[in-house]
Amino acid sequence: MAKPTTTPSGPIGAGSIALIVVLVTILGAAGWFAARAWVSVDGPPMPMTGYIAMTLGVVFSVAVGCGLMALLFYSSRHGYDEPFRPDNDNDSTT
C-alpha cells in the first residue's frame, strides 16, 4: 500500500523565498527588455496583411494545441495509453 503524499504545512523557508525573488527578478528583467526593444525598433509600420497573417498564425497554433490536448485526454480516458494485455492465455503451446 502506497503512503499518501503530504505537503509541508509550515512557513515558507528562506531558500524558497530566495528562489521566488530570483525568478521574479528574471521575469521583470525580461519584461523590461521586451518593452524597451518594442519601443526602440524603428521602421515602416506593419501593413494590414501582416496583422492578418499574424492573427491567422496565432489562431491556427492555438487550434492545433487545443486539438492535440483533446486527443491526449481522449486517448487517456479510453484506455489507449494502457500497455497491451491479451485477454486470454489459451494460445500457448504445451
C-alpha positions in Angstrom: 0.0 0.0 0.0 1.4 3.3 -1.0 1.8 6.1 1.5 -0.2 9.2 0.8 2.0 12.2 -0.1 1.9 15.1 2.3 2.8 18.7 1.8 4.6 20.7 4.4 2.3 22.9 6.3 4.9 25.1 7.8 6.0 28.6 6.7 8.0 29.1 3.5 11.7 28.6 4.0 14.5 31.1 3.2 15.5 29.0 0.2 12.0 29.2 -1.3 11.9 33.0 -0.8 15.3 33.4 -2.4 14.2 31.3 -5.4 11.0 33.3 -5.8 12.9 36.6 -5.6 15.4 35.4 -8.3 12.6 34.2 -10.6 10.6 37.4 -10.2 13.7 39.5 -10.9 14.4 37.5 -14.1 10.8 37.9 -15.2 11.0 41.7 -14.6 14.2 42.0 -16.5 12.8 40.0 -19.4 9.7 42.2 -19.4 11.8 45.4 -19.3 14.0 44.2 -22.1 10.9 43.3 -24.2 9.2 46.6 -23.6 12.4 48.5 -24.4 13.0 46.6 -27.6 9.4 47.1 -28.7 9.6 50.8 -28.3 13.1 51.3 -29.7 12.6 49.5 -33.0 12.1 51.9 -35.8 10.9 51.0 -39.3 7.9 51.2 -41.5 4.5 50.3 -40.0 3.3 46.7 -40.5 0.7 46.5 -43.3 -2.7 45.1 -42.7 -1.8 41.8 -44.4 0.9 41.4 -41.7 -1.6 41.7 -38.9 -4.0 39.3 -40.7 -1.1 36.8 -41.2 -0.1 37.1 -37.5 -3.7 36.7 -36.3 -4.2 33.6 -38.5 -0.9 32.1 -37.2 -1.9 32.6 -33.6 -5.4 31.2 -34.2 -4.0 28.2 -36.1 -1.4 27.5 -33.4 -4.0 27.7 -30.6 -6.4 25.4 -32.5 -3.6 22.8 -33.1 -2.6 22.9 -29.4 -6.2 22.5 -28.3 -6.8 19.7 -30.7 -3.7 17.8 -29.5 -4.7 18.2 -25.9 -8.2 16.9 -26.7 -6.6 13.9 -28.4 -4.4 13.4 -25.4 -7.3 13.4 -22.9 -9.4 11.2 -25.2 -6.8 8.6 -25.6 -6.1 8.6 -21.9 -9.7 8.2 -20.9 -10.5 5.5 -23.4 -7.6 3.3 -22.4 -5.4 3.8 -25.5 -2.4 4.6 -23.2 -2.5 1.4 -21.3 0.0 -1.4 -22.1 -1.2 -4.3 -24.2 -2.6 -7.2 -22.2 -4.0 -10.2 -24.1 -7.5 -11.3 -23.0 -6.7 -14.9 -22.8 -3.6 -17.0 -22.4 -5.0 -20.2 -24.1 -2.9 -19.6 -27.2 0.2 -21.0 -25.6 1.5 -24.3 -27.0 2.1 -27.2 -24.5 
